[in-house]
Amino acid sequence: MPSPPPGFGARAPDDSFNDTMGPVYASESGPPWRLGLWAAPKHQNPHGLVDGGLIMALTDHAIGFNIFRSVDGGTSFVTVSLNVDFIAGGRLGEWIEAVPEIVRKTRTLVFARAQILAEGDRLIATASGVWKFVETRKVAR
C-alpha cells in the first residue's frame, strides 16, 4: 500500500466498524479534518469500481470525525440521515478522500455535507446529512 499524501497520518484502530475500511488516514490539520484511503480490492463492487457502500461509510466516518473534534469530550451522536449523490466511479488504486464541512450546529443537531474526491480533484460523490447528539450509553458485550 502506498504512503498517504503529504499532510495525512494513519488513524489508530478503535475496534469499531471503521476498522473494516482501513487503513484510513486523517489530515493532520483542520478543520475540516479530511479522511482518505487507497482503494483496494476489498473496496470494489462486482464491476471493479469502488463500492458505493464504502463511499458512504467513509463519508459518515469523516463527518463524524469532524463533529467529534468540534465538541467537548464525551459527547455522543448518531447519524439521522445521510444522502449521497454518486457522480462517477472510483477505481482501484486511487486515493479516495472525503472532505467534510459542518454547515450548522444546534443544541441537539448537526447539519453537514461533504465532497468525495478521487486522486485529489476528481469529484465522485457529494453528500449531506443530519447527526443528533445523544446520551452516552455503554453497550454490553
Backbone as ProteinMPNN parsed JSONL, in Angstrom:
{"seq_chain_A": "MPSPPPGFGARAPDDSFNDTMGPVYASESGPPWRLGLWAAPKHQNPHGLVDGGLIMALTDHAIGFNIFRSVDGGTSFVTVSLNVDFIAGGRLGEWIEAVPEIVRKTRTLVFARAQILAEGDRLIATASGVWKFVETRKVAR", "coords_chain_A": {"N_chain_A": [[0.85, -1.178, 0.0], [0.623, 2.188, -0.878], [2.158, 5.154, 0.575], [0.276, 7.653, 2.397], [-0.984, 10.793, 1.012], [0.984, 13.857, 1.385], [0.668, 15.402, 4.586], [-1.176, 13.736, 5.748], [-1.924, 11.265, 8.195], [-1.872, 7.972, 9.662], [-4.926, 6.686, 10.956], [-5.594, 5.585, 14.201], [-6.462, 2.221, 14.974], [-9.713, 1.389, 16.301], [-11.264, -0.698, 17.115], [-13.816, -0.737, 15.981], [-16.514, -0.647, 13.553], [-15.376, 1.059, 11.691], [-12.739, 0.239, 11.392], [-12.84, -1.774, 9.489], [-12.683, -0.616, 7.018], [-10.107, 0.184, 6.694], [-6.541, 0.486, 5.913], [-7.271, 3.746, 7.182], [-6.667, 7.154, 6.67], [-6.041, 10.307, 8.241], [-6.247, 13.832, 7.799], [-3.681, 15.972, 8.984], [-4.167, 18.474, 9.831], [-6.772, 20.832, 10.409], [-9.895, 22.499, 11.021], [-11.497, 21.584, 7.875], [-11.108, 18.206, 9.022], [-9.901, 15.903, 6.973], [-10.584, 12.654, 5.655], [-9.107, 9.777, 4.239], [-8.362, 7.051, 1.962], [-6.611, 4.363, 0.317], [-7.938, 2.896, -2.509], [-8.623, -0.404, -2.424], [-8.621, -3.944, -3.388], [-10.558, -5.099, -1.642], [-12.424, -3.111, -1.462], [-13.926, -3.003, -3.752], [-16.742, -3.229, -6.013], [-18.806, -5.684, -7.775], [-18.278, -4.82, -10.363], [-15.753, -3.867, -10.496], [-15.29, -1.319, -9.596], [-15.022, 1.23, -7.003], [-16.999, 0.432, -4.275], [-20.24, 1.734, -3.596], [-21.171, 1.611, -0.977], [-18.824, 1.707, 0.544], [-17.993, 4.313, -0.015], [-20.07, 5.731, 1.181], [-19.749, 4.93, 3.872], [-17.14, 5.877, 4.454], [-17.595, 8.608, 4.149], [-19.534, 9.113, 6.164], [-17.986, 8.485, 8.395], [-15.951, 10.429, 8.15], [-17.387, 12.86, 8.429], [-18.436, 12.425, 10.984], [-16.021, 12.295, 12.433], [-15.208, 14.936, 12.255], [-17.314, 16.216, 13.617], [-16.924, 15.11, 16.175], [-14.432, 16.24, 16.81], [-15.203, 18.824, 17.119], [-16.683, 19.235, 19.371], [-17.166, 19.129, 22.988], [-15.333, 16.716, 24.887], [-16.599, 13.39, 25.359], [-19.122, 13.691, 24.331], [-21.714, 12.188, 22.588], [-23.056, 11.08, 19.431], [-25.343, 10.347, 16.76], [-25.957, 9.2, 13.424], [-28.573, 10.614, 11.696], [-29.605, 11.051, 9.146], [-28.242, 10.413, 5.939], [-27.456, 11.46, 2.872], [-26.363, 10.576, -0.265], [-25.037, 11.485, -3.352], [-24.033, 9.965, -6.204], [-21.537, 10.55, -8.544], [-19.439, 9.794, -10.196], [-17.38, 6.874, -10.788], [-15.082, 5.488, -8.439], [-11.79, 4.149, -8.797], [-9.858, 1.133, -8.445], [-6.845, 1.371, -6.614], [-6.781, 4.117, -6.555], [-6.521, 7.182, -4.663], [-8.927, 7.898, -2.365], [-10.876, 10.386, -1.006], [-12.634, 11.996, 1.614], [-14.063, 15.1, 2.072], [-15.226, 16.912, 4.484], [-17.764, 19.218, 5.719], [-19.008, 21.098, 8.316], [-22.069, 22.48, 8.443], [-24.037, 23.644, 10.044], [-24.66, 23.864, 13.513], [-26.72, 22.949, 16.154], [-28.21, 22.888, 19.437], [-28.974, 20.227, 19.633], [-28.644, 19.026, 17.139], [-26.59, 18.407, 14.207], [-25.794, 19.671, 11.087], [-24.416, 18.72, 8.077], [-22.157, 18.436, 5.254], [-20.417, 16.949, 2.458], [-17.729, 16.498, 0.134], [-16.627, 13.953, -2.005], [-13.685, 12.846, -3.211], [-11.592, 11.589, -5.832], [-8.251, 10.782, -6.375], [-7.492, 13.308, -5.553], [-8.723, 15.506, -6.946], [-10.854, 14.792, -8.556], [-14.222, 14.769, -8.606], [-16.307, 12.432, -7.163], [-18.543, 11.94, -5.654], [-21.153, 13.566, -3.764], [-22.373, 14.595, -0.571], [-24.851, 14.954, 2.021], [-26.168, 15.51, 5.29], [-27.673, 14.764, 8.525], [-26.907, 14.805, 11.97], [-27.422, 13.664, 15.292], [-27.123, 14.658, 18.645], [-26.723, 12.49, 21.383], [-27.473, 10.736, 24.437], [-24.804, 9.257, 26.171], [-24.261, 5.809, 26.213], [-23.323, 2.708, 27.649], [-22.494, -0.236, 25.943], [-23.386, -3.539, 26.345], [-21.243, -6.299, 26.16]], "CA_chain_A": [[0.0, 0.0, 0.0], [1.442, 3.401, -0.906], [2.023, 6.11, 1.676], [-0.772, 8.645, 2.131], [-0.474, 12.083, 0.54], [1.549, 14.699, 2.442], [-0.301, 16.01, 5.484], [-2.08, 12.724, 6.269], [-1.34, 10.247, 9.053], [-2.757, 6.821, 9.878], [-5.864, 6.703, 12.089], [-5.402, 4.428, 15.071], [-7.62, 1.325, 15.035], [-10.51, 1.591, 17.514], [-12.119, -1.881, 17.279], [-15.176, -0.446, 15.545], [-16.761, -0.904, 12.132], [-14.476, 1.883, 10.883], [-11.507, -0.504, 11.116], [-13.007, -2.651, 8.331], [-12.351, 0.144, 5.811], [-8.72, 0.618, 6.783], [-6.187, 1.626, 6.741], [-7.832, 5.068, 6.901], [-5.728, 8.223, 7.026], [-6.666, 11.589, 8.571], [-5.4, 15.007, 7.596], [-3.051, 16.36, 10.242], [-4.631, 19.806, 10.2], [-8.164, 21.07, 10.088], [-10.942, 21.882, 10.236], [-12.024, 20.261, 8.162], [-10.198, 17.074, 9.029], [-10.293, 15.042, 5.857], [-10.211, 11.248, 5.777], [-8.898, 9.151, 2.943], [-7.803, 5.705, 1.898], [-6.274, 3.85, -1.017], [-8.945, 1.918, -2.934], [-8.018, -1.738, -2.503], [-9.569, -4.941, -3.886], [-11.677, -5.326, -0.725], [-13.347, -1.982, -1.592], [-14.561, -2.97, -5.07], [-18.013, -3.904, -6.263], [-18.612, -6.698, -8.817], [-17.895, -4.19, -11.623], [-14.368, -3.419, -10.392], [-15.227, 0.071, -9.134], [-15.174, 1.372, -5.562], [-18.385, 0.206, -3.901], [-20.932, 2.888, -3.032], [-21.242, 1.456, 0.474], [-17.575, 2.21, 1.118], [-18.013, 5.775, -0.123], [-20.984, 6.217, 2.215], [-19.149, 4.699, 5.194], [-16.027, 6.81, 4.619], [-18.19, 9.928, 4.307], [-20.124, 9.167, 7.505], [-16.852, 8.492, 9.335], [-15.263, 11.727, 8.054], [-18.23, 13.884, 9.044], [-18.441, 12.132, 12.413], [-14.707, 12.668, 12.97], [-15.219, 16.396, 12.383], [-18.219, 16.56, 14.716], [-16.23, 14.723, 17.403], [-13.371, 17.205, 17.097], [-15.772, 20.164, 17.302], [-17.478, 19.286, 20.606], [-16.478, 18.724, 24.207], [-15.151, 15.281, 25.032], [-17.676, 12.634, 25.965], [-20.386, 13.909, 23.637], [-22.004, 11.158, 21.595], [-24.011, 11.482, 18.396], [-25.689, 9.293, 15.803], [-26.383, 9.666, 12.119], [-30.018, 10.601, 11.491], [-29.774, 10.842, 7.705], [-27.063, 10.651, 5.102], [-27.835, 11.387, 1.457], [-25.173, 10.596, -1.12], [-25.258, 11.503, -4.797], [-22.853, 9.417, -6.875], [-21.297, 11.284, -9.784], [-18.508, 8.998, -11.013], [-16.843, 5.736, -10.049], [-13.686, 5.435, -8.017], [-11.122, 2.969, -9.335], [-8.871, 0.508, -7.573], [-5.537, 2.008, -6.615], [-6.893, 5.566, -6.421], [-6.703, 7.795, -3.356], [-10.309, 8.349, -2.198], [-10.83, 11.306, 0.128], [-13.868, 12.692, 1.987], [-13.786, 16.454, 2.543], [-16.48, 17.294, 5.127], [-17.987, 20.588, 6.175], [-20.134, 21.282, 9.22], [-22.818, 23.628, 7.945], [-24.737, 24.292, 11.157], [-24.755, 23.056, 14.719], [-27.66, 23.44, 17.151], [-28.018, 22.215, 20.722], [-29.223, 18.79, 19.505], [-28.399, 18.506, 15.791], [-25.51, 18.918, 13.363], [-26.049, 19.565, 9.653], [-23.102, 18.689, 7.441], [-22.073, 17.957, 3.873], [-19.059, 16.532, 2.093], [-17.373, 16.115, -1.226], [-15.772, 12.785, -2.034], [-12.794, 13.051, -4.352], [-10.629, 10.557, -6.207], [-6.985, 11.326, -6.874], [-7.292, 14.687, -5.131], [-9.533, 16.578, -7.537], [-11.968, 14.292, -9.375], [-15.41, 14.611, -7.779], [-17.02, 11.185, -7.438], [-19.82, 11.955, -4.933], [-21.422, 14.612, -2.788], [-23.224, 14.071, 0.486], [-25.356, 15.857, 3.053], [-26.85, 14.73, 6.299], [-28.001, 15.298, 9.84], [-26.447, 13.996, 13.084], [-28.104, 14.061, 16.524], [-26.432, 14.388, 19.902], [-27.468, 11.532, 22.192], [-26.909, 10.375, 25.724], [-23.829, 8.18, 26.054], [-24.636, 4.57, 26.888], [-22.389, 1.6, 27.482], [-23.084, -1.389, 25.282], [-22.93, -4.81, 26.947], [-20.594, -7.186, 25.19]], "C_chain_A": [[0.894, 1.24, 0.0], [1.251, 4.243, 0.352], [0.9, 7.079, 1.355], [-0.165, 9.928, 1.575], [0.131, 12.883, 1.696], [0.436, 15.335, 3.278], [-1.314, 15.037, 6.053], [-1.296, 11.731, 7.119], [-2.357, 9.146, 9.298], [-3.657, 7.051, 11.083], [-5.617, 5.438, 12.901], [-6.644, 3.542, 15.03], [-8.385, 1.545, 16.343], [-11.496, 0.442, 17.758], [-13.579, -1.596, 16.95], [-15.323, -0.83, 14.075], [-15.773, -0.143, 11.254], [-13.18, 1.156, 10.53], [-11.629, -1.367, 9.866], [-12.654, -1.942, 7.023], [-10.855, 0.272, 5.625], [-7.727, -0.103, 5.913], [-6.801, 2.94, 6.221], [-6.846, 6.101, 7.425], [-6.496, 9.52, 7.259], [-5.694, 12.717, 8.274], [-4.889, 15.454, 8.955], [-3.405, 17.775, 10.659], [-6.074, 19.958, 9.754], [-8.687, 22.139, 11.017], [-10.923, 22.335, 8.788], [-10.902, 19.23, 8.214], [-10.71, 16.11, 7.977], [-9.842, 13.614, 6.158], [-10.066, 10.666, 4.389], [-8.343, 7.755, 3.078], [-7.422, 5.385, 0.463], [-7.299, 2.78, -1.366], [-8.261, 0.583, -3.223], [-9.052, -2.739, -3.034], [-10.76, -5.177, -2.958], [-12.736, -4.224, -0.818], [-14.159, -2.018, -2.889], [-15.924, -3.661, -5.077], [-17.785, -4.932, -7.376], [-18.177, -6.132, -10.173], [-16.474, -3.645, -11.599], [-14.206, -1.962, -10.007], [-15.366, 0.099, -7.619], [-16.662, 1.289, -5.224], [-18.99, 1.449, -3.253], [-21.048, 2.818, -1.519], [-19.98, 1.943, 1.164], [-17.561, 3.734, 1.086], [-18.919, 6.361, 0.955], [-20.374, 6.062, 3.602], [-17.998, 5.666, 5.451], [-16.544, 8.228, 4.858], [-18.778, 10.099, 5.706], [-19.027, 9.257, 8.564], [-16.164, 9.857, 9.327], [-16.09, 12.842, 8.696], [-18.273, 13.67, 10.552], [-17.148, 12.529, 13.095], [-14.644, 14.182, 13.187], [-16.167, 16.857, 13.485], [-17.529, 16.281, 16.04], [-15.182, 15.761, 17.788], [-13.906, 18.606, 17.361], [-16.563, 20.31, 18.597], [-16.617, 18.888, 21.795], [-16.393, 17.209, 24.282], [-16.335, 14.624, 25.711], [-19.024, 12.816, 25.305], [-20.563, 12.839, 22.573], [-23.047, 11.669, 20.612], [-24.233, 10.297, 17.47], [-26.098, 9.942, 14.486], [-27.898, 9.516, 12.012], [-30.319, 10.335, 10.027], [-28.46, 11.132, 7.009], [-27.499, 10.411, 3.66], [-26.582, 11.526, 0.609], [-25.611, 10.577, -2.574], [-23.955, 11.059, -5.458], [-22.725, 10.054, -8.256], [-20.421, 10.485, -10.742], [-18.005, 7.846, -10.154], [-15.4, 5.945, -9.639], [-13.078, 4.132, -8.503], [-10.1, 2.422, -8.346], [-7.525, 1.199, -7.731], [-5.594, 3.516, -6.453], [-6.994, 5.977, -4.951], [-8.125, 8.357, -3.318], [-10.356, 9.166, -0.914], [-12.188, 11.969, 0.35], [-13.487, 14.032, 2.612], [-15.077, 17.002, 3.15], [-16.534, 18.773, 5.489], [-19.196, 20.588, 7.112], [-20.813, 22.576, 8.818], [-23.461, 24.394, 9.096], [-24.809, 23.319, 12.321], [-25.754, 23.722, 15.659], [-27.369, 22.7, 18.463], [-28.139, 20.698, 20.57], [-28.846, 18.179, 18.156], [-27.178, 19.143, 15.143], [-25.904, 18.656, 11.914], [-24.693, 19.66, 8.966], [-23.222, 18.216, 6.002], [-20.622, 17.582, 3.591], [-18.954, 16.368, 0.584], [-16.463, 14.911, -1.112], [-15.004, 12.848, -3.35], [-11.938, 11.816, -4.589], [-9.407, 11.262, -6.776], [-6.858, 12.83, -6.628], [-8.222, 15.722, -5.714], [-10.697, 16.107, -8.4], [-13.15, 13.991, -8.471], [-16.128, 13.32, -8.152], [-18.355, 11.115, -6.694], [-19.922, 13.21, -4.082], [-22.387, 14.025, -1.763], [-23.713, 15.195, 1.38], [-26.108, 15.016, 4.063], [-27.066, 15.486, 7.589], [-27.519, 14.293, 10.886], [-27.08, 14.544, 14.349], [-27.239, 13.709, 17.728], [-27.317, 13.493, 20.756], [-26.75, 11.315, 23.521], [-25.951, 9.205, 25.529], [-24.306, 6.98, 26.861], [-23.55, 3.528, 26.661], [-23.132, 0.428, 26.865], [-22.514, -2.642, 25.932], [-22.344, -5.679, 25.86], [-20.658, -8.605, 25.645]], "O_chain_A": [[1.827, 1.328, 0.799], [0.288, 4.055, 1.096], [0.594, 7.312, 0.186], [1.048, 10.124, 1.66], [-0.175, 12.617, 2.858], [-0.596, 15.75, 2.75], [-2.226, 15.451, 6.768], [-0.153, 11.398, 6.808], [-3.561, 9.361, 9.158], [-3.207, 7.553, 12.113], [-5.45, 4.354, 12.343], [-7.765, 4.052, 15.048], [-7.783, 1.851, 17.372], [-12.451, 0.594, 18.519], [-14.478, -2.156, 17.577], [-14.37, -1.281, 13.44], [-15.374, -0.632, 10.197], [-12.584, 1.424, 9.487], [-10.615, -1.668, 9.236], [-12.356, -2.6, 6.026], [-10.384, 0.452, 4.502], [-8.009, -1.122, 5.283], [-6.845, 3.203, 5.02], [-6.265, 5.934, 8.497], [-7.475, 9.804, 6.569], [-4.486, 12.586, 8.466], [-5.588, 15.327, 9.961], [-2.991, 18.229, 11.726], [-6.528, 19.284, 8.829], [-7.884, 22.662, 11.789], [-10.372, 23.396, 8.498], [-9.882, 19.366, 7.539], [-11.813, 15.574, 8.084], [-8.837, 13.4, 6.835], [-10.81, 11.018, 3.474], [-7.913, 7.332, 4.151], [-7.854, 6.051, -0.477], [-7.503, 1.848, -0.589], [-7.441, 0.462, -4.134], [-10.236, -2.411, -3.12], [-11.866, -5.43, -3.436], [-13.839, -4.393, -0.3], [-15.001, -1.146, -3.104], [-16.209, -4.542, -4.266], [-16.666, -5.039, -7.877], [-17.75, -6.89, -11.044], [-16.031, -3.028, -12.568], [-13.103, -1.42, -10.082], [-15.779, -0.89, -7.013], [-17.482, 1.992, -5.816], [-18.337, 2.13, -2.462], [-21.027, 3.849, -0.847], [-20.048, 2.527, 2.245], [-17.159, 4.372, 2.059], [-18.581, 7.371, 1.572], [-20.474, 6.973, 4.424], [-17.888, 6.218, 6.546], [-15.992, 8.962, 5.678], [-18.545, 11.117, 6.358], [-19.142, 10.026, 9.518], [-15.828, 10.384, 10.387], [-15.551, 13.673, 9.426], [-18.159, 14.627, 11.317], [-17.168, 13.045, 14.213], [-14.093, 14.649, 14.183], [-15.852, 17.798, 14.213], [-17.545, 17.124, 16.936], [-15.059, 16.119, 18.96], [-13.154, 19.486, 17.78], [-17.062, 21.396, 18.895], [-15.504, 18.385, 21.643], [-17.278, 16.505, 23.797], [-16.999, 15.238, 26.546], [-19.986, 12.15, 25.688], [-19.671, 12.61, 21.755], [-23.821, 12.575, 20.922], [-23.422, 9.373, 17.406], [-26.531, 11.094, 14.453], [-28.439, 8.428, 12.212], [-31.17, 9.509, 9.695], [-27.678, 11.981, 7.437], [-27.864, 9.297, 3.284], [-25.829, 12.489, 0.755], [-26.443, 9.764, -2.978], [-22.913, 11.693, -5.294], [-23.681, 10.09, -9.03], [-20.638, 10.5, -11.954], [-18.184, 7.847, -8.937], [-14.598, 6.503, -10.388], [-13.773, 3.122, -8.61], [-9.554, 3.154, -7.521], [-7.12, 1.561, -8.836], [-4.558, 4.145, -6.234], [-7.484, 5.222, -4.112], [-8.485, 9.195, -4.144], [-9.929, 8.698, 0.141], [-12.818, 12.444, -0.595], [-12.697, 14.092, 3.554], [-15.935, 17.504, 2.423], [-15.521, 19.468, 5.555], [-20.278, 20.133, 6.739], [-20.201, 23.644, 8.851], [-23.437, 25.624, 9.129], [-24.994, 22.116, 12.139], [-25.652, 24.918, 15.933], [-26.382, 21.97, 18.563], [-27.481, 19.954, 21.297], [-28.74, 16.959, 18.035], [-26.785, 20.26, 15.479], [-26.3, 17.545, 11.562], [-23.914, 20.573, 9.24], [-24.245, 17.67, 5.59], [-19.724, 17.863, 4.385], [-19.936, 16.136, -0.122], [-15.619, 14.852, -0.218], [-15.582, 12.895, -4.436], [-11.605, 11.089, -3.653], [-9.518, 12.21, -7.553], [-6.203, 13.54, -7.392], [-8.5, 16.729, -5.062], [-11.45, 16.929, -8.922], [-13.096, 13.066, -7.661], [-16.513, 13.126, -9.305], [-19.216, 10.316, -7.061], [-18.919, 13.83, -3.729], [-23.122, 13.08, -2.052], [-23.083, 16.247, 1.486], [-26.622, 13.946, 3.74], [-26.707, 16.655, 7.734], [-27.694, 13.086, 10.724], [-27.259, 15.755, 14.477], [-26.694, 12.608, 17.82], [-28.525, 13.711, 20.843], [-25.582, 11.666, 23.689], [-26.261, 8.265, 24.797], [-24.699, 7.103, 28.021], [-22.935, 3.484, 25.596], [-24.272, 0.142, 27.232], [-21.297, -2.786, 26.054], [-22.896, -5.777, 24.764], [-20.162, -9.497, 24.956]]}, "name": "protein", "num_of_chains": 1, "seq": "MPSPPPGFGARAPDDSFNDTMGPVYASESGPPWRLGLWAAPKHQNPHGLVDGGLIMALTDHAIGFNIFRSVDGGTSFVTVSLNVDFIAGGRLGEWIEAVPEIVRKTRTLVFARAQILAEGDRLIATASGVWKFVETRKVAR"}
